[in-house]
Amino acid sequence: MKFRITLTVQLIQMPLLQVLQLSCLFFYFVTLSCSLVMWITVISCMTAAGQGHVEVLQWLLEMGADMSITNYANETPKDVARRFARLAAVRLLTDNQGVL
């Protein structure tokens, strides 16, 4: 995933301490939002794989979701689909392995 972040601040008129505080706050929110996106991606991929939602998995793949991510049990979405015997999801994830 690529993120484009634009921040416009009139640095000339701001004291240095205020600029540093603003920078720290900005990077905190960027880090928080990136972590949130990763968390949502993991949950979406695992849920779709475990419940056999092939259309959702296809959409996630088209959007560039990383299917090599792992859950707390160190399982990939393909492993979750296999555990719940979702053969169509396993086939889709096997066919699209390494394609990005």
SVG drawing of the C-alpha trace seen along z (x, -y; Angstrom):
<svg xmlns="http://www.w3.org/2000/svg" viewBox="-19 -34 32 63">
<polyline fill="none" stroke="black" stroke-width="0.4" points="0.0,0.0 1.2,-3.5 0.1,-6.5 0.3,-10.0 0.4,-12.5 0.3,-16.2 0.7,-18.6 0.8,-22.4 2.0,-24.5 3.3,-28.0 6.5,-27.1 7.9,-30.6 5.3,-32.0 5.4,-29.2 7.8,-28.8 10.1,-25.8 8.5,-24.0 5.0,-24.3 6.4,-22.9 7.9,-19.9 4.7,-19.3 2.7,-19.4 5.1,-17.1 4.9,-14.5 1.2,-14.7 1.0,-14.3 3.4,-11.2 1.4,-9.7 -1.8,-9.8 -0.1,-8.6 1.3,-5.6 -2.1,-5.0 -4.0,-5.1 -1.4,-2.7 -1.8,-0.3 -5.6,-0.5 -5.5,0.2 -3.3,3.2 -5.6,4.5 -8.7,4.1 -7.0,5.8 -6.1,8.8 -9.6,9.1 -11.2,8.7 -8.9,11.3 -9.3,13.9 -13.0,13.5 -13.6,13.7 -11.4,16.7 -12.9,18.5 -16.4,17.9 -15.7,18.7 -16.6,15.3 -14.8,15.7 -16.1,12.4 -14.8,10.5 -11.4,12.2 -11.2,11.4 -12.0,7.8 -9.4,7.7 -6.8,9.2 -7.7,6.6 -7.3,3.8 -3.8,5.1 -4.4,6.8 -1.4,8.8 -2.5,12.4 0.8,13.4 -0.3,11.8 -0.8,14.0 -3.2,14.0 -2.4,14.7 -2.0,18.5 0.4,17.7 -2.1,18.7 -2.4,17.1 -5.9,16.5 -5.3,19.7 -4.6,21.7 -7.9,20.3 -9.9,21.2 -8.3,24.7 -9.1,25.2 -12.8,24.4 -12.9,26.4 -13.7,23.5 -12.4,25.1 -13.3,22.2 -11.4,19.8 -8.4,22.1 -8.4,22.4 -8.6,18.7 -5.8,18.0 -3.6,20.7 -4.2,19.5 -3.3,15.9 -0.3,16.8 2.6,14.6 0.5,12.5 0.7,8.7"/>
</svg>
